Each structure stands twice: as structure tokens, then as C-alpha cells.
């Protein structure tokens, strides 16, 4: 049952009732396998997405319910791990909302000595844990398989994944989609709310302007590769940076890709910018204590009279955390 290789994540499981939620592909099962490597007690594993008839034997020390659908009662006298692709709540369970690999985890999974080569793979193939065990020429196929298995309207999914980082209102998106497919307003908004609730997409509001267009990001930025031939590297790169930000409050401003109010910090995504372009951007920014500028390869020292400035390549920015 165990995969041949199981690598450590930053998040660890403990021997306690635990609910792990997150969209398909983020590594919920691998997190459990990681725990089981060193677990000395007895355990039973049941996958509710397996259609074969199950004979539930709930006498083991640990019970694992994968893709749980509430069709059986959760045993009260056992330690239970539950996974779900839906962002549910279960009383008296510790909850982990799992994301796919961040860049540091991906680097560790790749067993690489080159951050720049690892970055190229991360950008091309995305952040799924299984990528570490799939040959490069099958990775795009795996992305397609995951996309096909996501239980949502595929045309709505395609739109959000293909337009990551763009500023749009839901009304604008609905108007575009209803010209392509037969869809009701209620159905569109219901699906969109489910996508946001289940962390398949994320929405970022403009700071202090909730009625303004929002930015939408995918839980794996590489989905864009299989859905459109249009090149927009900056938006894909911006999605990558967004997923690395472990902040409760993230907004955007007209002058900033991201604004983190709790830190009074702004983030600019400038993959290939030179010093003159950066200074031009900085002169339009105010009301921050610090600006982090994230590039592909440039590292510059820039001084500004109003705030601290750091310019770093993506991989160096992540490893500096």
C-alpha cells in the first residue's frame, strides 16, 4: 500500500483525531503515509471513493477514512484520521487545511542541489506532491487527470484557471461564460462559491474596495499550462508567489501586486525588471514600511527614502523566510 518514497512535509500529524481537507492532489494521503511510517500501533484504512463493498472492522488503534462521505458513523472510542476534498468541519477534530507543496518542500522533494533548476521545474509542472514520483514526460498528463477528476463544472474551472491574476468581477465572468455555455446565474455563483470555499481558487480583493474587481488564483498555477496557449508569464508567476504567502489578510492595490496590512508591507512581482523600471514603480507607492520585489534572477540593492526595499529572485526570497 505504501508508495516507494515518502518525503516529509512541513506539517506533521500527531496521534489525535484529525481532519485533513484540501483539493485533489495537495498530498492528503501522503501526509498520512508519512505518519504511518513510524506508527507502531495497528491501523485500518478505508477509501470511500473505492466503490467495492467494505467490511468495516473498527477495532484497530487508528482508523483512516479517506474521502469520507459520512455514510458510516465515526467511532467515538478510536483515534481517527479523516480526509476530504470538501472544506468541512467535524466536531472535536483537529483540522488541517492542506495546501500543495510550497517551494521549499518542492525543493526537498526534488533532492536537487540547484535552486534555479528546481524553480524551472516548479514553474513548469506545478506544486503537486506526486510530481516527485512521476517522470517529467508524464507530469502534464497527471495535471490533466487531476483536472478531469475535480468535481466542478469544467468550463467554469477552465476560465478561472486560464485567467489567474487578472482583475475581474464575477458579473463580468458570468457574462463571458453565458456566451459560451448554457448556464444560469444561480448555478455560476453556487459553483464559484464552492470553488472558493474548497480552496480550489482564491479571491483577492482590492484594499478597502470590496466592490472593485478581484484577482483570482488557482491552487496549482500549472493548470494554466494545459488550458491555454496564451502566454502570460507574469500572472502565472504572481499566482506562484501568492501561494507562498501564509498571511490571513492579503489584498492588492493599484500600485502593488499584494498588500499585507498586518505587516504594512507591499509585494511587487517584477520577473525581469531592471533598476530604472523598479524605481519608477516604487515612486508610485506609499503607506508601506517595506516593499519586497520578487524577480526571476535579479538581485539588486535599492534605497528608497520612504520605505525599506528588498529585490530578490523567487527562490532566494523563499529560502530567506
LUMLO-367972 format. One line per 4 residues: number of its first residue (from 0); their letters; for each residue z, y, x of N, C-alpha, C. Coordinates in steps of 0.001 Angstrom, whole numbers. Layout:
NUM = a = Z Y X Z Y X Z Y X; ...
This chain:
0 = xxxx = 0 -1209 823 0 0 0 0 1260 857; 692 1212 1986 784 2392 2827 -546 2684 3517; -925 3978 3639 -2072 4303 4489 -1724 4024 5945; -2757 3859 6780 -2516 3516 8180 -1789 4632 8914
4 = xxxx = -2067 5874 8531 -1431 7017 9180 -720 7858 8130; 495 8272 8441 1224 9187 7565 1824 10269 8446; 1407 11502 8239 1889 12604 9066 2938 13416 8317; 3807 14042 9060 4887 14822 8468 4368 16126 7871
8 = xxxx = 4942 16487 6733 4745 17810 6150 5969 18656 6450; 5836 19957 6201 6985 20848 6378 8059 20549 5330; 7613 20164 4133 8544 19820 3056 8936 18361 3193; 10217 18069 3073 10722 16699 3157 11413 16329 1850
12 = xxxx = 11326 15065 1489 12043 14563 322 13414 14037 733; 14365 14160 -164 15689 13573 0 15907 12535 -1097; 16937 11746 -929 17231 10677 -1893 17952 11287 -3093; 17158 11896 -3971 17674 12530 -5183 16537 12618 -6189
16 = xxxx = 16866 12738 -7451 15836 12853 -8478 14934 14045 -8166; 13642 13766 -8018 12723 14809 -7558 11430 14763 -8348; 10993 15928 -8805 9718 16109 -9482 8793 16863 -8534; 7621 16279 -8251 6644 16908 -7364 5414 17247 -8194
20 = xxxx = 5108 18527 -8315 3934 18951 -9082 2914 19597 -8137; 1678 19604 -8587 615 20227 -7809 -716 19619 -8191; -1817 20365 -8043 -3131 19847 -8421 -3546 18641 -7581; -4567 17965 -8023 -5052 16777 -7320 -5456 17125 -5890
24 = xxxx = -5020 16277 -4961 -5442 16427 -3577 -4472 17146 -2668; -3379 17713 -3213 -2489 18507 -2358 -1564 17645 -1504; -1455 16336 -1827 -663 15454 -972 646 14987 -1562; 736 14908 -2879 1985 14480 -3527 2337 13044 -3136
28 = xxxx = 1335 12170 -3176 1578 10763 -2841 1947 10593 -1375; 1257 11308 -500 1556 11209 933 2975 11662 1237; 3457 12651 491 4830 13117 692 5820 11989 393; 5538 11225 -653 6395 10084 -989 6275 8988 57
32 = xxxx = 5051 8676 492 4861 7665 1544 5640 8045 2802; 5646 9321 3110 6375 9795 4288 7854 9464 4176; 8399 9681 2986 9812 9359 2754 10049 7849 2857; 9143 7059 2291 9327 5603 2248 9256 4953 3623
36 = xxxx = 8611 5628 4588 8525 5088 5945 9899 4723 6497; 10896 5567 6168 12225 5388 6746 13270 4967 5710; 12823 4769 4475 13763 4420 3419 14178 2949 3546; 15464 2674 3546 15974 1315 3781 16256 545 2494
40 = xxxx = 16274 1241 1364 16600 563 110 15382 -80 -530; 15571 -617 -1736 14462 -1214 -2495 13810 -152 -3369; 12507 -302 -3610 11809 675 -4442 10682 7 -5223; 10340 628 -6358 9225 185 -7187 8322 1382 -7475
44 = xxxx = 7010 1118 -7423 6017 2184 -7576 5135 1899 -8791; 4996 2899 -9673 4140 2760 -10860 3233 3982 -10962; 1938 3722 -11057 959 4798 -11189 451 4814 -12626; 753 5867 -13356 391 5950 -14772 -1098 6251 -14981
48 = xxxx = -1827 6538 -13899 -3281 6690 -14021 -3989 5350 -13870; -3238 4304 -13532 -3764 2938 -13444 -3700 2332 -14852; -4850 1968 -15383 -4918 1520 -16776 -4404 93 -16980; -4196 -639 -15901 -3719 -2010 -16053 -2316 -2047 -16655
52 = xxxx = -2058 -3074 -17399 -756 -3212 -18061 360 -3271 -17024; 1443 -2592 -17310 2555 -2511 -16360 3762 -3286 -16866; 4384 -3965 -15961 5640 -4640 -16274 6747 -3887 -15550; 7419 -3027 -16271 8398 -2147 -15645 9679 -2917 -15299
56 = xxxx = 9989 -2931 -14013 11244 -3502 -13527 12026 -2367 -12871; 13028 -1912 -13568 13739 -707 -13138 15097 -1045 -12527; 15086 -2069 -11684 16341 -2499 -11053 16448 -2065 -9590; 15406 -1487 -9040 15406 -1091 -7627 16228 175 -7410
60 = xxxx = 16527 454 -6150 17287 1668 -5818 16503 2930 -6149; 15190 2878 -5902 14329 4049 -6101 13149 3659 -6981; 12896 4463 -8014 11754 4253 -8900 10784 5418 -8697; 9513 5089 -8517 8494 6117 -8307 7514 6075 -9473
64 = xxxx = 7414 7185 -10200 6471 7314 -11303 5380 8307 -10890; 4228 7779 -10538 3099 8618 -10122 2274 8997 -11341; 1831 10286 -11396 1018 10769 -12533 1735 10493 -13857; 2988 10818 -13915 3855 10471 -15042 3361 11101 -16338
68 = xxxx = 3396 10312 -17435 2903 10807 -18730 3954 10728 -19841; 5206 10444 -19477 6326 10400 -20429 6207 9258 -21437; 5395 8256 -21148 5248 7134 -22074 6400 6132 -21963; 7222 6267 -20927 8433 5443 -20816 9618 6370 -20563
72 = xxxx = 10784 5866 -20877 11996 6650 -20678 12382 6650 -19201; 12764 7802 -18693 13196 7902 -17304 14580 7276 -17178; 14752 6294 -16287 16072 5648 -16163 17132 6644 -15685; 18260 6658 -16376 19318 7621 -16060 20211 7157 -14919
76 = xxxx = 20178 5856 -14619 21105 5314 -13627 20418 4994 -12300; 19188 5512 -12097 18445 5275 -10859 17961 6595 -10277; 17700 6579 -8971 17042 7723 -8355 15544 7593 -8601; 14931 8683 -9050 13530 8637 -9485 12738 9757 -8817
80 = xxxx = 11567 9403 -8290 10578 10377 -7855 9459 10395 -8889; 9069 11578 -9332 8006 11717 -10321 6968 12693 -9786; 5679 12333 -9918 4621 13279 -9584 3818 13602 -10834; 3292 14829 -10862 2454 15258 -11981 1497 16346 -11507
84 = xxxx = 271 16276 -11986 -691 17345 -11709 -481 18543 -12630; 370 18363 -13624 722 19468 -14518 2027 20092 -14047; 2126 21384 -14210 3314 22105 -13752 4410 22008 -14815; 5014 20819 -14883 6015 20524 -15902 7422 20758 -15360
88 = xxxx = 8390 20640 -16245 9808 20719 -15880 10499 19471 -16416; 11442 18929 -15662 12259 17812 -16131 13712 18135 -15807; 14540 18075 -16808 15948 18450 -16643 16639 17564 -15608; 17459 18203 -14792 18262 17529 -13751 17412 16928 -12625
92 = xxxx = 16186 17412 -12471 15336 17002 -11362 15093 18194 -10440; 15253 17957 -9155 14813 18961 -8185 13292 19064 -8278; 12767 20275 -8298 11327 20448 -8453 10699 20989 -7172; 9595 20357 -6761 8802 20827 -5629 7395 21124 -6136
96 = xxxx = 6996 22389 -6051 5619 22763 -6399 4814 22702 -5102; 4121 21606 -4908 3473 21339 -3631 2096 21998 -3551; 1863 22633 -2420 535 23160 -2114 -146 22210 -1134; -1445 22402 -951 -2158 21653 78 -1685 22123 1457
100 = xxxx = -2233 21550 2503 -1788 21859 3854 -1979 23333 4190; -987 23931 4835 -1238 25223 5449 -1865 24974 6818; -2228 26042 7518 -2985 25859 8759 -2164 25141 9831; -875 25439 9917 -33 24765 10911 21 23261 10642
104 = xxxx = 160 22879 9390 182 21459 9047 -1175 20815 9331; -2243 21513 8977 -3588 21001 9225 -3811 20784 10718; -3352 21727 11525 -3471 21622 12984 -2728 20390 13487; -1530 20152 12952 -752 18975 13353 -1436 17692 12909
108 = xxxx = -2019 17690 11708 -2720 16502 11205 -3953 16191 12058; -4627 17230 12526 -5849 17044 13300 -5578 16521 14708; -4337 16641 15169 -3989 16201 16528 -4899 16870 17565; -5134 18147 17370 -6066 18882 18223 -5314 19758 19227
112 = xxxx = -5964 20028 20347 -5424 20966 21327 -6100 22323 21252; -7029 22466 20327 -7810 23697 20234 -7639 24349 18867; -6859 25434 18788 -6717 26134 17508 -8040 26645 16962; -8959 27059 17840 -10227 27610 17353 -11111 26522 16752
116 = xxxx = -11154 25353 17380 -11935 24243 16802 -11326 23775 15487; -9986 23742 15447 -9303 23339 14212 -9565 24345 13105; -9580 25627 13452 -9882 26665 12471 -11266 26456 11865; -12244 26126 12709 -13610 25900 12208 -13634 24774 11181
120 = xxxx = -12894 23695 11453 -12828 22571 10507 -12082 22966 9227; -10998 23691 9398 -10196 24147 8259 -11061 24982 7323; -11808 25906 7902 -12672 26786 7119 -13764 26002 6404; -14329 25025 7088 -15468 24285 6531 -15057 23262 5483
124 = xxxx = -13980 22524 5768 -13635 21379 4917 -12430 21608 4010; -11667 22668 4242 -10565 22968 3347 -9245 22369 3786; -8298 22338 2868 -6894 22128 3213 -6271 20858 2644; -7086 19905 2196 -6516 18684 1636 -5975 17771 2740
128 = xxxx = -4844 17140 2449 -4208 16256 3431 -5113 15089 3795; -5868 14581 2846 -6689 13393 3096 -7813 13663 4092; -8148 14941 4317 -9204 15264 5278 -8925 14680 6657; -7650 14517 6993 -7298 13981 8308 -7711 12521 8456
132 = xxxx = -7981 11849 7344 -8286 10422 7369 -9710 10112 6915; -10510 11167 6690 -11884 10999 6216 -12838 11497 7302; -13867 10707 7597 -14864 11144 8580 -15532 12433 8102; -15915 13286 9056 -16455 14604 8712 -17610 14522 7720
136 = xxxx = -18508 13532 7898 -19673 13468 7018 -19334 12993 5610; -18082 12576 5355 -17654 12211 4002 -16759 13274 3354; -16393 14292 4105 -15408 15252 3593 -15942 16079 2431; -17202 16446 2502 -17782 17191 1385 -17863 16308 145
140 = xxxx = -18145 15013 358 -18181 14068 -759 -16795 13944 -1396; -15768 13952 -568 -14402 13873 -1097 -14077 15119 -1929; -14501 16278 -1456 -14306 17509 -2235 -14957 17389 -3610; -16163 16858 -3636 -16865 16681 -4912 -16114 15708 -5813
144 = xxxx = -15580 14644 -5236 -14827 13663 -6026 -13588 14309 -6652; -12872 15105 -5860 -11677 15779 -6381 -12066 16745 -7488; -13121 17510 -7261 -13576 18458 -8284 -13907 17730 -9585; -14611 16616 -9475 -15002 15857 -10672 -13789 15329 -11433
148 = xxxx = -12715 15056 -10733 -11523 14488 -11369 -10569 15539 -11937; -10812 16798 -11638 -9953 17839 -12213 -10194 17902 -13723; -9120 17800 -14529 -9285 17634 -15979 -9458 18951 -16733; -10450 19723 -16324 -10683 21019 -16958 -12183 21213 -17168
152 = xxxx = -12517 22157 -18037 -13912 22496 -18280 -14596 22831 -16950; -15635 22071 -16603 -16247 22195 -15280 -16976 23529 -15085; -17532 24082 -16145 -18229 25360 -15986 -17251 26493 -15704; -16081 26444 -16341 -15056 27453 -16064 -14536 27295 -14637
156 = xxxx = -14280 26043 -14244 -13840 25781 -12877 -14863 26277 -11862; -16129 25956 -12099 -17182 26370 -11173 -17183 27881 -10996; -17027 28589 -12090 -17066 30044 -11993 -15921 30560 -11125; -14701 30132 -11412 -13563 30634 -10644 -13666 30241 -9170
160 = xxxx = -14048 29005 -8898 -14129 28544 -7514 -15281 29212 -6757; -16354 29542 -7459 -17506 30163 -6800 -17350 31668 -6637; -16369 32270 -7318 -16201 33734 -7276 -14817 34122 -6758; -14289 33333 -5843 -12971 33639 -5281 -12984 35013 -4609
164 = xxxx = -11886 35736 -4816 -11714 37022 -4152 -12396 38196 -4814; -13237 37932 -5820 -13920 39027 -6499 -12994 39655 -7539; -13207 40937 -7813 -12374 41658 -8783 -13048 41593 -10156; -12377 40895 -11085 -12958 40670 -12401 -11868 40665 -13468
168 = xxxx = -12210 41072 -14658 -11305 40880 -15793 -11673 39574 -16471; -10725 39007 -17205 -11027 37785 -17950 -12106 38038 -19000; -12111 39237 -19559 -13144 39580 -20552 -14527 39529 -19910; -14652 40067 -18697 -15938 40032 -18001 -16385 38585 -17738
172 = xxxx = -15439 37753 -17315 -15771 36361 -17024 -16218 35646 -18285; -15499 35878 -19385 -15867 35240 -20644 -17267 35670 -21086; -17581 36949 -20941 -18903 37438 -21337 -20011 36786 -20521; -19746 36555 -19248 -20736 35883 -18393 -20897 34419 -18805
176 = xxxx = -19761 33742 -19006 -19800 32309 -19304 -20420 32007 -20667; -20161 32847 -21662 -20668 32523 -23003 -22187 32635 -23089; -22808 33276 -22076 -24269 33309 -21999 -24812 32025 -21376; -23931 31276 -20689 -24362 30057 -20013 -24024 28800 -20808
180 = xxxx = -22869 28829 -21466 -22398 27633 -22158 -21848 28018 -23533; -21748 27024 -24384 -21145 27243 -25694 -19634 27142 -25530; -18956 28243 -25716 -17503 28267 -25511 -16880 29368 -26362; -15741 29073 -26952 -15045 30073 -27760 -14103 30881 -26874
184 = xxxx = -13762 32037 -27358 -12821 32895 -26622 -11477 32198 -26467; -10999 31557 -27549 -9705 30863 -27505 -9719 29746 -26476; -10805 28982 -26454 -10923 27875 -25509 -10942 28379 -24065; -11655 29462 -23827 -11730 30027 -22475 -10360 30487 -22003
188 = xxxx = -9656 31233 -22844 -8344 31761 -22438 -7317 30629 -22299; -7402 29634 -23158 -6490 28495 -23062 -6690 27762 -21734; -7944 27496 -21392 -8246 26802 -20140 -7811 27633 -18938; -8091 28921 -18968 -7712 29796 -17848 -6205 29811 -17653
192 = xxxx = -5465 29891 -18754 -4000 29871 -18653 -3497 28552 -18062; -4150 27446 -18432 -3761 26142 -17876 -4064 26079 -16384; -5190 26629 -15963 -5553 26646 -14547 -4541 27436 -13723; -4091 28554 -14277 -3110 29379 -13573 -1745 28705 -13580
196 = xxxx = -1342 28183 -14726 -44 27516 -14833 62 26337 -13873; -1023 25570 -13738 -1010 24359 -12918 -1418 24604 -11475; -1509 25875 -11092 -1762 26276 -9705 -3111 25782 -9183; -4067 25648 -10089 -5434 25321 -9678 -6135 26604 -9218
200 = xxxx = -5863 27684 -9936 -6277 29011 -9487 -5063 29929 -9498; -5173 30995 -8740 -4125 32011 -8677 -4748 33355 -9021; -3991 34190 -9724 -4474 35541 -10005 -3606 36546 -9276; -4227 37567 -8746 -3528 38631 -8027 -3861 39958 -8696
204 = xxxx = -2826 40644 -9161 -3013 41925 -9839 -3114 43077 -8847; -3728 44142 -9308 -3691 45400 -8561 -2293 45997 -8700; -1763 46544 -7634 -390 47044 -7626 -217 48173 -8639; 755 47982 -9522 1112 48947 -10572 -73 49271 -11480
208 = xxxx = -979 48311 -11636 -2138 48499 -12517 -2511 47164 -13142; -1636 46609 -14002 -1855 45258 -14542 -3096 45123 -15424; -3635 46232 -15917 -4827 46151 -16765 -6126 46231 -15970; -6003 46483 -14678 -7189 46539 -13816 -7726 45130 -13574
212 = xxxx = -8965 45030 -13107 -9499 43694 -12758 -8583 42986 -11763; -8563 41681 -11850 -7729 40858 -10969 -8610 40126 -9962; -7963 39674 -8894 -8620 38769 -7957 -8156 37354 -8276; -9070 36414 -8184 -8730 35016 -8435 -9021 34196 -7180
216 = xxxx = -8092 33276 -6871 -8237 32434 -5694 -8056 30972 -6074; -8732 30086 -5343 -8677 28649 -5593 -7598 28002 -4740; -7075 26871 -5207 -6043 26189 -4423 -6623 25499 -3199; -7950 25328 -3174 -8654 24908 -1965 -9909 25767 -1852
220 = xxxx = -9940 26624 -848 -11040 27573 -672 -12373 26882 -391; -12361 25616 51 -13600 24908 404 -14387 24457 -819; -13799 24481 -2013 -14564 24135 -3211 -15815 25006 -3331; -15704 26229 -2844 -16846 27151 -2936 -18089 26564 -2250
224 = xxxx = -17873 25799 -1184 -18987 25237 -418 -19864 24311 -1248; -19267 23601 -2209 -20018 22610 -2979 -20558 23176 -4289; -20285 24464 -4550 -20646 25032 -5849 -21656 26168 -5768; -21849 26744 -4600 -22794 27852 -4490 -23373 27916 -3086
228 = xxxx = -24630 28345 -3008 -25267 28572 -1707 -25113 30018 -1255; -24559 30853 -2125 -24366 32257 -1767 -23292 32375 -688; -23603 33117 335 -22670 33285 1437 -21812 34522 1204; -20536 34331 1186 -19609 35462 1158 -18394 35054 1970
232 = xxxx = -18555 35130 3269 -17522 34639 4168 -16202 35380 3973; -16269 36687 3748 -15044 37493 3662 -14144 37028 2523; -14727 36704 1366 -13917 36265 233 -13301 34891 478; -14058 34018 1100 -13518 32701 1430 -12377 32828 2438
236 = xxxx = -12575 33669 3423 -11545 33923 4432 -10306 34546 3784; -10525 35440 2835 -9421 36072 2115 -8622 35041 1322; -9309 34083 691 -8642 33006 -35 -7775 32179 919; -8312 31899 2099 -7572 31144 3102 -6272 31864 3480
240 = xxxx = -6378 33160 3713 -5198 33953 4071 -4196 33973 2922; -4691 34155 1699 -3803 34196 540 -2925 32955 457; -3516 31775 668 -2762 30530 552 -1697 30382 1639; -1822 31145 2709 -822 31093 3776 372 32006 3493
244 = xxxx = 254 32870 2514 1302 33855 2224 2347 33250 1293; 3515 33003 1803 4590 32443 977 5456 33576 444; 4873 34364 -410 5564 35523 -981 5585 35399 -2498; 6680 35823 -3099 6783 35785 -4564 5948 36887 -5204
248 = xxxx = 5863 38025 -4521 5106 39151 -5063 3951 39484 -4135; 2742 39294 -4631 1539 39635 -3879 611 40423 -4806; 180 41578 -4342 -741 42418 -5099 -1902 42802 -4188; -2856 43507 -4761 -3863 44148 -3916 -3886 45633 -4249
252 = xxxx = -4426 46409 -3343 -4653 47838 -3565 -6112 48136 -3244; -6567 49320 -3630 -7937 49702 -3294 -8147 49727 -1786; -7088 50002 -1050 -7198 50139 405 -6689 48918 1161; -6177 47916 429 -5590 46746 1082 -6018 45462 360
256 = xxxx = -6360 44429 1133 -6646 43129 514 -5419 42572 -172; -4251 42705 497 -2982 42273 -86 -1897 43282 246; -989 43428 -716 175 44298 -505 1419 43508 -885; 2384 43463 31 3642 42746 -179 4760 43775 -321
260 = xxxx = 5096 44142 -1565 6041 45258 -1775 7430 45006 -1211; 7895 43754 -1223 9237 43477 -729 9359 43746 764; 8246 43668 1463 8237 43943 2904 7608 45300 3228; 7123 45980 2188 6374 47238 2383 5273 47040 3425
264 = xxxx = 4550 45934 3267 3547 45552 4253 2195 45346 3596; 1153 45762 4283 -202 45546 3821 -932 44578 4729; -1928 43903 4160 -2746 42977 4927 -4208 43335 4702; -4918 43476 5802 -6355 43709 5761 -7081 42499 6334
268 = xxxx = -8085 42025 5621 -8903 40903 6070 -10188 41489 6649; -10316 41428 7966 -11468 42033 8634 -11983 41046 9693; -12773 40070 9273 -13134 38957 10164 -13740 39379 11495; -14667 40361 11463 -15424 40677 12681 -15324 42154 13061
272 = xxxx = -14277 42831 12617 -14207 44282 12767 -13984 44721 14209; -14548 45876 14538 -14271 46499 15835 -13223 47588 15637; -12820 48206 16737 -11718 49176 16689 -12050 50378 15818; -13266 50879 15873 -13631 52066 15085 -13582 51781 13587
276 = xxxx = -14083 50609 13206 -14058 50231 11786 -12628 50076 11293; -11784 49491 12126 -10371 49311 11761 -9683 50647 11576; -9884 51572 12517 -9240 52893 12423 -9700 53638 11175; -10966 53474 10834 -11490 54105 9624 -10775 53582 8382
280 = xxxx = -10539 52273 8347 -9811 51664 7226 -8364 52134 7185; -7714 52152 8343 -6291 52499 8414 -6028 53921 7941; -6956 54806 8177 -6758 56211 7795 -6768 56412 6281; -7132 55374 5526 -7123 55451 4057 -5861 54841 3456
284 = xxxx = -4994 54278 4317 -3810 53555 3842 -2575 54433 3949; -1707 54306 2955 -403 55000 3019 657 54137 2341; 1893 54593 2396 3027 53943 1708 3286 52518 2183; 3108 52266 3474 3479 50984 4053 4223 51224 5368
288 = xxxx = 5010 50224 5772 5681 50291 7065 4912 49542 8145; 4088 48577 7685 3366 47740 8644 2055 47270 8036; 1033 47162 8886 -250 46576 8485 -562 45419 9415; -880 44261 8821 -1383 43133 9600 -2875 43001 9317
292 = xxxx = -3669 43024 10384 -5120 42897 10259 -5518 41534 10812; -6155 40740 9978 -6464 39357 10342 -7961 39229 10578; -8298 38729 11768 -9682 38616 12197 -10023 37142 12456; -11247 36911 12877 -11642 35573 13304 -11264 35346 14766
296 = xxxx = -11589 36328 15614 -11324 36129 17039 -10798 37362 17760; -10855 38516 17111 -10447 39747 17790 -8942 39921 17811; -8431 40310 18967 -7029 40702 19100 -7015 42060 19793; -6539 43068 19074 -6583 44427 19604 -5205 45069 19539
300 = xxxx = -4980 46022 20412 -3773 46851 20340 -4173 48201 19775; -3643 48492 18609 -3977 49752 17935 -2694 50462 17538; -2618 51727 17835 -1459 52545 17480 -1815 53431 16298; -853 53590 15412 -1038 54500 14284 238 55300 14095
304 = xxxx = 104 56558 13783 1271 57438 13704 2158 57159 12493; 1606 56494 11453 2369 56343 10209 2978 54962 9999; 2465 53959 10702 2984 52597 10490 2615 51712 11679; 3318 50580 11744 3040 49593 12783 1760 48829 12438
308 = xxxx = 988 48509 13456 -269 47790 13249 -337 46582 14180; -709 45419 13624 -983 44227 14425 -2376 43722 14064; -3177 43442 15085 -4519 42882 14878 -4573 41537 15594; -4746 40463 14820 -4696 39121 15406 -5735 38205 14763
312 = xxxx = -6235 37232 15559 -7043 36163 14952 -6189 35341 13988; -6847 34737 13004 -6136 33989 11967 -5163 32970 12555; -5647 32139 13472 -4797 31064 13994 -3586 31619 14735; -3764 32710 15443 -2639 33299 16179 -1649 33951 15219
316 = xxxx = -2175 34557 14162 -1332 35149 13112 -449 34082 12474; -1020 32902 12222 -246 31839 11591 812 31272 12538; 457 31060 13781 1400 30481 14717 2490 31458 15132; 2283 32738 14815 3300 33740 15166 4404 33804 14137
320 = x = 4218 33139 12999 5208 33205 11918 6523 32559 12336
